[in-house]
Amino acid sequence: MANKKEYKTYKRGQILYVDLGHKPEGVQGGLRPCVVVSNDASNHKYAPQITVCALTTKLKNNPVHVIVKPDDIKGYSLLKESDFLPEDITTVSKNKVCATMGYIPRNAEIMNQINYVLAKQLGLLSVAGAKVKEEK
């Protein structure tokens, strides 16, 4: 490989502070905690970007949100309960990552809930259900 630029490697479920920049009204922007949702195969050291979903402390009763509690996170955690916002899924340059916090373990129930609401938000529940039936 001819001198490809290398970037930091992130893992799915990591909590990062990301500069999301200026966004239109109703879309999360600014410097905020986010959960890495892209798969680890896409997060390799030659990939210049990652896919994240923002967190907010402004809790809403929304069927596609998941409340992430500080004790759901291993390592450096959040100070308050936060809403996971799958509708604000976005791809960002790894250069926009300002800090690394903790992580949500892959086998944690909260990660299962995050996976479910991501599939629901993207309209993939019927596809995922069909795949499960196919594998049985």
Buried (B, 14 or more C-beta within 10 A) or exposed (E): EEEEEEBEEBEBBBBBBBBBEEEEEEEBBEEBBBBBBBEEEBBEEEBEBBBBBBBBEEEEEEEBBBBBEEEBBBEEBBEEBBBBBBBBBBEBEBEBBEEBBBBBEEEBEBBEBBBBBBBBBBEEEEEBEEEEEEEE
